């Protein structure tokens, strides 16, 4: 029975699942849109939304020149928390310098899942997951 258990297991143990989603979050932040299975795309939203919220929370400190000691500590803390999930320095930089400021006025709903096709090899339903309004896409 799966009472009071949340999240999809995707036929993986906990470490493989964590690694999978860390890599998917990194790819989504890097490219803005990725294609994966529908189940992974739906579950990925639960992982990427809090990371984007970290980028939004300190976006005013990113552009600020001289920071106080408390502001530097707040920014460094956010970077270290995001670093647990975001695997590359390029994606981390993009999170805090592009994605965070882009979503600064939104109150959630940073990702969109679009169902696309059925994969030929195993008939798995595929879907795009994308960051809303990034890369010249419409925001509504």
Buried (B, 14 or more C-beta within 10 A) or exposed (E): EEEEEEEEEEEEEEEEBBEBBBEBBBBBBBBBBBBBBBBBBBBBBEBBBEBBBBBBBBBEBBEEEEBEEEBEEBBEEBBEBBEEBBBEEEBBBBBBBBBBBBBEEEEEEBBBBEEEEEEEEEEBEBBBBBBBBBEEEEEE
